[in-house]
Amino acid sequence: MNQLIVGYYFRIYGTKKEKYDKLMTWEIVVTGKVQGVFFRASTKAKARELGLNGWVRNHMNGSVIIKVQGEESMLKSFLEWVHQGPERAIVDQVRWDQVDEEEEYGDFEVRR
């Protein structure tokens, strides 16, 4: 390939590194009535709908912990949903922070 074509390709399609650089990981802690109300299953469904990867699990203190990875715009949409949760949930508080994560998740799963 000549230099002009290569330059055009990278301007249009980018590189894998550029796509990886856009990937963010957030850790979210949700408190309230969030266990026993299908919060984890609903979280998994919403994450997959938005093309996000990671995991969700119950914490022994009654909260739900979520580690979610994806593009910032999808993460923001996901966070909006988390503030409501599924129909039977009562969300009191949502805390979140961006974390440095070397692992790249390939799917979204419910952990026990």
C-alpha positions as CSV (number, residue, x, y, z in Angstrom):
1,M,0.0,0.0,0.0
2,N,1.3,3.4,-0.7
3,Q,1.5,6.0,2.0
4,L,-1.6,8.0,0.8
5,I,-3.8,5.0,1.0
6,V,-2.4,3.9,4.4
7,G,-3.0,7.4,5.8
8,Y,-6.5,7.5,4.4
9,Y,-7.3,4.1,6.0
10,F,-6.2,5.1,9.5
11,R,-8.0,8.4,9.3
12,I,-11.3,6.6,8.4
13,Y,-11.0,3.4,10.3
14,G,-8.6,4.1,13.1
15,T,-6.5,1.5,14.8
16,K,-7.2,-1.1,17.4
17,K,-5.3,1.0,19.9
18,E,-7.6,4.0,19.2
19,K,-10.7,1.8,19.8
20,Y,-9.1,0.4,23.0
21,D,-8.3,4.0,24.2
22,K,-12.0,4.8,24.1
23,L,-12.8,1.8,26.3
24,M,-13.5,2.8,29.9
25,T,-14.2,0.8,33.0
26,W,-16.5,2.0,35.8
27,E,-17.1,0.4,39.2
28,I,-20.6,1.1,40.5
29,V,-22.0,0.4,43.9
30,V,-25.8,0.4,44.3
31,T,-27.6,0.5,47.6
32,G,-31.2,0.2,48.6
33,K,-33.6,-2.6,48.0
34,V,-31.5,-4.1,45.3
35,Q,-31.2,-7.7,46.2
36,G,-34.0,-10.2,45.7
37,V,-35.6,-8.0,43.0
38,F,-33.9,-9.4,39.9
39,F,-31.4,-6.5,39.9
40,R,-28.5,-8.6,38.7
41,A,-30.4,-10.3,35.9
42,S,-31.8,-7.0,34.8
43,T,-28.4,-5.4,34.9
44,K,-27.0,-8.1,32.7
45,A,-29.8,-7.6,30.2
46,K,-29.3,-3.8,30.1
47,A,-25.6,-4.1,29.8
48,R,-25.8,-6.5,26.9
49,E,-28.5,-4.3,25.2
50,L,-26.0,-1.4,25.3
51,G,-23.0,-3.5,24.2
52,L,-21.2,-3.3,27.5
53,N,-19.1,-6.0,29.2
54,G,-18.2,-6.8,32.8
55,W,-20.0,-8.3,35.7
56,V,-22.5,-7.7,38.6
57,R,-22.7,-9.4,42.0
58,N,-24.4,-9.1,45.3
59,H,-22.3,-7.9,48.2
60,M,-22.8,-9.3,51.7
61,N,-23.8,-5.8,53.0
62,G,-26.9,-5.8,50.8
63,S,-25.5,-3.6,48.0
64,V,-24.9,-4.6,44.4
65,I,-21.4,-4.2,42.9
66,I,-21.1,-3.7,39.1
67,K,-17.9,-3.5,37.1
68,V,-18.8,-2.4,33.6
69,Q,-16.7,-1.6,30.5
70,G,-17.4,0.1,27.3
71,E,-17.6,3.4,25.5
72,E,-18.4,6.5,27.6
73,S,-21.7,7.3,26.0
74,M,-23.0,3.8,26.6
75,L,-21.7,3.9,30.2
76,K,-23.6,7.1,30.8
77,S,-26.8,5.5,29.5
78,F,-26.2,2.5,31.7
79,L,-25.6,4.6,34.7
80,E,-28.9,6.4,34.1
81,W,-30.7,3.1,34.1
82,V,-28.9,1.9,37.3
83,H,-30.4,4.9,39.2
84,Q,-33.8,3.4,38.4
85,G,-33.0,-0.3,38.3
86,P,-35.7,-2.9,37.6
87,E,-39.3,-2.4,38.5
88,R,-39.2,-4.0,42.0
89,A,-35.9,-2.3,43.1
90,I,-35.7,0.8,45.3
91,V,-32.4,2.5,44.6
92,D,-31.3,4.7,47.5
93,Q,-27.8,5.6,46.3
94,V,-25.5,5.0,43.4
95,R,-21.7,5.6,43.7
96,W,-19.4,5.1,40.8
97,D,-15.9,5.8,39.8
98,Q,-13.7,5.2,36.8
99,V,-11.1,2.5,37.5
100,D,-7.9,1.4,35.8
101,E,-8.6,-2.1,34.5
102,E,-6.1,-4.1,32.5
103,E,-8.5,-6.9,31.9
104,E,-10.8,-6.5,28.9
105,Y,-14.1,-8.3,29.5
106,G,-15.6,-10.3,26.6
107,D,-19.1,-10.5,27.9
108,F,-21.3,-9.4,30.8
109,E,-22.0,-12.0,33.5
110,V,-23.7,-12.4,36.9
111,R,-21.2,-13.4,39.5
112,R,-22.1,-15.1,42.8
